[in-house]
Amino acid sequence: MISKTKISKRVKRKTKPELVETIELAKKKDLLDLAKKLSGPTRKQSKVSLDKLNKVKTDKILVVGKVLGQGSIDKKISVAALDFSEQAKEKLEKSGSEMQSIKQLIEKDSKLEGVEVL
């Protein structure tokens, strides 16, 4: 478990304002595991392809990192991520899936019930 103070120290090194806001919101909502992953080094954040998202059983997915357009998606899902590649955006729109930022997801559902974190 990581403390809120340690997360605050990590946030000082972040330069993207949206990422800082997302970490602070996660910290405020007591989602410390998510705040820890977001405040860690960018190189440790995951890069997930659409093929992997297609294999996930739930329809609500949170990606701590970037969604890449490799592969295809054949079901309608709700994906929250830090970033989406252009190709991934196009393919998700064609499948009728919902894309949003992690911050928007936390604001809608502060407990993240039924959401699988990748």
GROMACS elastic network, one bead per residue, 0.5 to 0.9 nm:
[ bonds ]
;  ai    aj funct       b0    kb
    1    32     6  0.78962   500
    1    33     6  0.75236   500
    1    36     6  0.88187   500
    2     5     6  0.83844   500
    2     6     6  0.66403   500
    2     7     6  0.72623   500
    2    32     6  0.70871   500
    2    33     6  0.77062   500
    2    36     6  0.69144   500
    3     6     6  0.52828   500
    3     7     6  0.64698   500
    3     8     6  0.87367   500
    3    32     6  0.78046   500
    3    36     6  0.89357   500
    4     7     6  0.50671   500
    4     8     6  0.61607   500
    4     9     6  0.87488   500
    4    27     6  0.68543   500
    4    32     6  0.74633   500
    4    35     6  0.88731   500
    5     8     6  0.50125   500
    5     9     6  0.63604   500
    5    10     6  0.87720   500
    6     9     6  0.51564   500
    6    10     6  0.63880   500
    6    11     6  0.87586   500
    6    36     6  0.88912   500
    7    10     6  0.50621   500
    7    11     6  0.61901   500
    7    12     6  0.89379   500
    7    23     6  0.83254   500
    7    24     6  0.88745   500
    7    27     6  0.81182   500
    7    32     6  0.84645   500
    7    35     6  0.71025   500
    7    36     6  0.64250   500
    7    39     6  0.65136   500
    7    40     6  0.87243   500
    8    11     6  0.50778   500
    8    12     6  0.66639   500
    8    23     6  0.89090   500
    8    24     6  0.81824   500
    8    27     6  0.89812   500
    8    39     6  0.86322   500
    9    12     6  0.55285   500
    9    13     6  0.75500   500
   10    13     6  0.57505   500
   10    14     6  0.72790   500
   10    36     6  0.88877   500
   10    39     6  0.58503   500
   10    40     6  0.71981   500
   11    14     6  0.52707   500
   11    15     6  0.85943   500
   11    19     6  0.88213   500
   11    20     6  0.62663   500
   11    23     6  0.75575   500
   11    24     6  0.83647   500
   11    39     6  0.60052   500
   11    40     6  0.87830   500
   12    15     6  0.80749   500
   12    20     6  0.84381   500
   13    39     6  0.89003   500
   14    17     6  0.78569   500
   14    19     6  0.75563   500
   14    20     6  0.66057   500
   14    39     6  0.77387   500
   15    18     6  0.89574   500
   15    19     6  0.80527   500
   15    20     6  0.76791   500
   16    19     6  0.53853   500
   16    20     6  0.64037   500
   16    21     6  0.88549   500
   17    20     6  0.50937   500
   17    21     6  0.62251   500
   17    22     6  0.86400   500
   18    21     6  0.51278   500
   18    22     6  0.61830   500
   18    23     6  0.86913   500
   18   103     6  0.83052   500
   19    22     6  0.50457   500
   19    23     6  0.61908   500
   19    24     6  0.86101   500
   19    38     6  0.76180   500
   19    39     6  0.83774   500
   19    82     6  0.77577   500
   19   103     6  0.85539   500
   20    23     6  0.51950   500
   20    24     6  0.61905   500
   20    25     6  0.86164   500
   20    38     6  0.88608   500
   20    39     6  0.82103   500
   21    24     6  0.51410   500
   21    25     6  0.61144   500
   21    26     6  0.86108   500
   21   103     6  0.76936   500
   22    25     6  0.51224   500
   22    26     6  0.61552   500
   22    27     6  0.85408   500
   22    35     6  0.80721   500
   22    38     6  0.82134   500
   22   101     6  0.89439   500
   22   102     6  0.69198   500
   22   103     6  0.50508   500
   22   104     6  0.88098   500
   22   106     6  0.84052   500
   23    26     6  0.51223   500
   23    27     6  0.60891   500
   23    28     6  0.85744   500
   23    34     6  0.79684   500
   23    35     6  0.51092   500
   23    36     6  0.82044   500
   23    38     6  0.63459   500
   23    39     6  0.67056   500
   23   103     6  0.84214   500
   24    27     6  0.50238   500
   24    28     6  0.61076   500
   24    29     6  0.86682   500
   24    35     6  0.76221   500
   25    28     6  0.50291   500
   25    29     6  0.62101   500
   25    30     6  0.86583   500
   25    31     6  0.85945   500
   25    35     6  0.84720   500
   25   103     6  0.72901   500
   25   106     6  0.75917   500
   25   107     6  0.82506   500
   26    29     6  0.51640   500
   26    30     6  0.62598   500
   26    31     6  0.50285   500
   26    32     6  0.67218   500
   26    33     6  0.88391   500
   26    34     6  0.67358   500
   26    35     6  0.55223   500
   26   103     6  0.80617   500
   26   106     6  0.70930   500
   26   110     6  0.83374   500
   27    30     6  0.51318   500
   27    31     6  0.57061   500
   27    32     6  0.56743   500
   27    33     6  0.89870   500
   27    34     6  0.82967   500
   27    35     6  0.58839   500
   27    36     6  0.88399   500
   28    31     6  0.75780   500
   28    32     6  0.87421   500
   29    32     6  0.82587   500
   29   106     6  0.81943   500
   29   110     6  0.63679   500
   29   111     6  0.79716   500
   30    33     6  0.86010   500
   30    35     6  0.86575   500
   30   110     6  0.88481   500
   30   111     6  0.88737   500
   31    34     6  0.55283   500
   31    35     6  0.62453   500
   31    36     6  0.87008   500
   31   110     6  0.83187   500
   31   111     6  0.79420   500
   31   112     6  0.89090   500
   32    36     6  0.59289   500
   32    37     6  0.86009   500
   33    36     6  0.50757   500
   33    37     6  0.63934   500
   33    38     6  0.87318   500
   34    37     6  0.51906   500
   34    38     6  0.61868   500
   34    39     6  0.85441   500
   34    64     6  0.80521   500
   34   117     6  0.86350   500
   35    38     6  0.51013   500
   35    39     6  0.59488   500
   35    40     6  0.85316   500
   36    39     6  0.52262   500
   36    40     6  0.62029   500
   37    40     6  0.53631   500
   37    41     6  0.83445   500
   37    44     6  0.83998   500
   37    45     6  0.73601   500
   37    64     6  0.70777   500
   38    41     6  0.80021   500
   38    42     6  0.80847   500
   38    45     6  0.75585   500
   38    64     6  0.66567   500
   38    65     6  0.82528   500
   39    42     6  0.82428   500
   40    43     6  0.85529   500
   40    44     6  0.70850   500
   40    45     6  0.77526   500
   41    44     6  0.55280   500
   41    45     6  0.70573   500
   42    45     6  0.52565   500
   42    46     6  0.86189   500
   42    65     6  0.80044   500
   43    46     6  0.78942   500
   44    65     6  0.86410   500
   45    63     6  0.88117   500
   45    64     6  0.59259   500
   45    66     6  0.78529   500
   46    63     6  0.73071   500
   46    64     6  0.60760   500
   46    66     6  0.65804   500
   46    67     6  0.85215   500
   46   118     6  0.75051   500
   47    63     6  0.81540   500
   47    64     6  0.82140   500
   47    65     6  0.56976   500
   47    67     6  0.59024   500
   47    68     6  0.66381   500
   48    51     6  0.82785   500
   48    52     6  0.65623   500
   48    53     6  0.73724   500
   48    63     6  0.73972   500
   48    65     6  0.76592   500
   48    66     6  0.63442   500
   48    68     6  0.58209   500
   48    69     6  0.86847   500
   48    70     6  0.87939   500
   48   118     6  0.80181   500
   49    52     6  0.55073   500
   49    53     6  0.66836   500
   49    54     6  0.88751   500
   49    66     6  0.86178   500
   49    67     6  0.58252   500
   49    69     6  0.59032   500
   49    70     6  0.52836   500
   49    71     6  0.67053   500
   49    72     6  0.87052   500
   49    88     6  0.82291   500
   50    54     6  0.60680   500
   50    55     6  0.87769   500
   50    67     6  0.70819   500
   50    68     6  0.64382   500
   50    69     6  0.58049   500
   50    70     6  0.58550   500
   50    71     6  0.53990   500
   50    72     6  0.57178   500
   50    73     6  0.59928   500
   50    88     6  0.71059   500
   50    91     6  0.85886   500
   50    92     6  0.85538   500
   51    54     6  0.50663   500
   51    55     6  0.65871   500
   51    69     6  0.86110   500
   51    70     6  0.68784   500
   51    72     6  0.58022   500
   51    73     6  0.65812   500
   52    55     6  0.52868   500
   52    56     6  0.67389   500
   52    71     6  0.84663   500
   53    56     6  0.53815   500
   53    57     6  0.87990   500
   53    61     6  0.78316   500
   53    67     6  0.88891   500
   53    73     6  0.75440   500
   53    77     6  0.86917   500
   53    79     6  0.87380   500
   54    57     6  0.81512   500
   54    71     6  0.89620   500
   54    72     6  0.75370   500
   54    73     6  0.54213   500
   54    74     6  0.69677   500
   54    75     6  0.70979   500
   54    77     6  0.86734   500
   56    59     6  0.76305   500
   56    61     6  0.81754   500
   56   116     6  0.83592   500
   57   116     6  0.89399   500
   58    61     6  0.70937   500
   58    77     6  0.81389   500
   58   114     6  0.74803   500
   58   115     6  0.73526   500
   58   116     6  0.68989   500
   59    75     6  0.86360   500
   59    76     6  0.73106   500
   59    78     6  0.59572   500
   59    79     6  0.81317   500
   59   114     6  0.84765   500
   59   115     6  0.78905   500
   59   116     6  0.84973   500
   60    77     6  0.61604   500
   60    79     6  0.61341   500
   60    80     6  0.81084   500
   60   114     6  0.66804   500
   60   116     6  0.64022   500
   60   117     6  0.89381   500
   61    77     6  0.76414   500
   61    78     6  0.62206   500
   61    80     6  0.62913   500
   61    81     6  0.84891   500
   61   114     6  0.86444   500
   61   115     6  0.54089   500
   61   117     6  0.60753   500
   61   118     6  0.73305   500
   62    78     6  0.85146   500
   62    79     6  0.58853   500
   62    81     6  0.58834   500
   62   102     6  0.71054   500
   62   105     6  0.85033   500
   62   115     6  0.65733   500
   62   116     6  0.60139   500
   62   118     6  0.61242   500
   63    66     6  0.68599   500
   63    67     6  0.72402   500
   63    79     6  0.73915   500
   63    80     6  0.61092   500
   63    82     6  0.72143   500
   63    83     6  0.89140   500
   63   102     6  0.81393   500
   63   116     6  0.84901   500
   63   117     6  0.59907   500
   64    80     6  0.84514   500
   64    81     6  0.59782   500
   64    82     6  0.64246   500
   64   102     6  0.81911   500
   64   117     6  0.73440   500
   64   118     6  0.63683   500
   65    81     6  0.60610   500
   65    82     6  0.52835   500
   65    83     6  0.65725   500
   65    84     6  0.87521   500
   65   118     6  0.86637   500
   66    81     6  0.62000   500
   66    82     6  0.58598   500
   66    84     6  0.55091   500
   66    85     6  0.73306   500
   67    79     6  0.89722   500
   67    81     6  0.69075   500
   67    82     6  0.82431   500
   67    83     6  0.64156   500
   67    85     6  0.62717   500
   67    88     6  0.65777   500
   67    89     6  0.86900   500
   68    71     6  0.87062   500
   68    83     6  0.89099   500
   68    84     6  0.63983   500
   68    85     6  0.53673   500
   68    86     6  0.82850   500
   68    87     6  0.72652   500
   68    88     6  0.54996   500
   68    89     6  0.87697   500
   69    72     6  0.76105   500
   69    84     6  0.81973   500
   69    85     6  0.63164   500
   69    86     6  0.74508   500
   69    89     6  0.75873   500
   69    90     6  0.83984   500
   69    91     6  0.72209   500
   69    92     6  0.88501   500
   70    87     6  0.79710   500
   70    88     6  0.74856   500
   72    88     6  0.88593   500
   72    91     6  0.71095   500
   72    92     6  0.87858   500
   73    76     6  0.81094   500
   73    91     6  0.71192   500
   73    92     6  0.71400   500
   73    95     6  0.67966   500
   74    95     6  0.64027   500
   75    95     6  0.64339   500
   75    96     6  0.81165   500
   75    97     6  0.77007   500
   76    92     6  0.82076   500
   76    95     6  0.59470   500
   76    96     6  0.57056   500
   76    98     6  0.77841   500
   77    92     6  0.84551   500
   77    95     6  0.84958   500
   77    96     6  0.78727   500
   77    98     6  0.63439   500
   77    99     6  0.85822   500
   78    97     6  0.57353   500
   78    99     6  0.61000   500
   78   100     6  0.79268   500
   79    97     6  0.75558   500
   79    98     6  0.61283   500
   79    99     6  0.50641   500
   79   100     6  0.63744   500
   79   101     6  0.82786   500
   79   102     6  0.88507   500
   80    83     6  0.86175   500
   80    98     6  0.83460   500
   80    99     6  0.59272   500
   80   101     6  0.50487   500
   80   102     6  0.51069   500
   80   103     6  0.84716   500
   80   104     6  0.80746   500
   80   105     6  0.65979   500
   81    84     6  0.70518   500
   81    99     6  0.79158   500
   81   100     6  0.67339   500
   81   101     6  0.52847   500
   81   102     6  0.54326   500
   81   103     6  0.89308   500
   82   100     6  0.86332   500
   82   101     6  0.58817   500
   82   102     6  0.62711   500
   82   103     6  0.87359   500
   83   101     6  0.75278   500
   84    87     6  0.81889   500
   84    88     6  0.61237   500
   84    89     6  0.62164   500
   84    99     6  0.86708   500
   85    88     6  0.51555   500
   85    89     6  0.62810   500
   85    90     6  0.88067   500
   86    89     6  0.51356   500
   86    90     6  0.63765   500
   86    91     6  0.88042   500
   87    90     6  0.52173   500
   87    91     6  0.63022   500
   87    92     6  0.86216   500
   88    91     6  0.51999   500
   88    92     6  0.60021   500
   88    93     6  0.84566   500
   89    92     6  0.52251   500
   89    93     6  0.60689   500
   89    94     6  0.86256   500
   89    99     6  0.79123   500
   90    93     6  0.52161   500
   90    94     6  0.62699   500
   90    95     6  0.88242   500
   91    94     6  0.51143   500
   91    95     6  0.63664   500
   91    96     6  0.87753   500
   91    97     6  0.88053   500
   92    95     6  0.51785   500
   92    96     6  0.63218   500
   92    97     6  0.52397   500
   92    98     6  0.73774   500
   92    99     6  0.76245   500
   93    96     6  0.50930   500
   93    97     6  0.58383   500
   93    98     6  0.74818   500
   93    99     6  0.82951   500
   94    97     6  0.76389   500
  100   103     6  0.81804   500
  100   104     6  0.63230   500
  100   105     6  0.69443   500
  101   104     6  0.53047   500
  101   105     6  0.65433   500
  101   106     6  0.88915   500
  102   105     6  0.50865   500
  102   106     6  0.62592   500
  102   107     6  0.86527   500
  103   106     6  0.52217   500
  103   107     6  0.62459   500
  103   108     6  0.87414   500
  104   107     6  0.51233   500
  104   108     6  0.62725   500
  104   109     6  0.86563   500
  105   108     6  0.51515   500
  105   109     6  0.59878   500
  105   110     6  0.76942   500
  105   112     6  0.78280   500
  106   109     6  0.51858   500
  106   111     6  0.76555   500
  106   112     6  0.69616   500
  107   110     6  0.59934   500
  108   112     6  0.87878   500
  109   112     6  0.53842   500
  109   113     6  0.72317   500
  110   113     6  0.82388   500
  112   115     6  0.55173   500
  112   116     6  0.85076   500
  113   116     6  0.87058   500
